[in-house]
Amino acid sequence: GQPLISHILQALSGDFAVSLVATNHAPHPAFGNYQLVPDDPPGQGPLGGLAAILAAAETPYVFAVACDMPLVRQRLVRHLVADAVSGDFDAVVPVLHGDVHPLHAVYHRRVLATLRRLLQTGALRMTDLLAAIEVHYVEEAALRQLDPSLDSLSNINTFGDLRRCRELSLATQEDIA
């Protein structure tokens, strides 16, 4: 199998010229075509990683996805990006069963200043960021039109999650490590 992140990079390679990977760890050579962006400062969690990516990005918008969400679907990502651009939102974030998915979302670079202020105050939750910016939330009905099973929003936290992901990948001819 391949590392989870390599599946994400492969799924997104057709839509994004550059893939930025925020990390505090040494890169894995099998990840594929990407640019490594170190968290700065390290240890700030997803907000720190997002800040590093936004600072390094050369485009107005970035699609941010957690490294444990290998079932990314281009159709859904394209929709989120189109919503962000057409609505000039700071962020476009999926919502499923009342839970927001800020690590499968689109962010405008202009939120970088807000992110840095939050990091300086020790606010490290993604929900702190969402509360401070203009967010367009994409509800379940719209999400299901693009990804009927909503597998895109599945993440892997347990061996059971990994097993389920492997089963789904077999059904779609993908190989998840």
Secondary structure as UniProt FT lines:
FT   HELIX           4..12
FT   TURN            13..15
FT   STRAND          20..23
FT   HELIX           29..31
FT   STRAND          35..38
FT   TURN            42..43
FT   HELIX           45..56
FT   STRAND          61..65
FT   TURN            67..68
FT   TURN            70..71
FT   HELIX           74..87
FT   STRAND          91..96
FT   TURN            97..98
FT   STRAND          99..100
FT   TURN            102..103
FT   STRAND          104..108
FT   HELIX           109..111
FT   HELIX           112..121
FT   HELIX           126..132
FT   STRAND          135..138
FT   HELIX           140..146
FT   TURN            148..149
FT   HELIX           151..153
FT   HELIX           159..171
FT   TURN            172..173
//
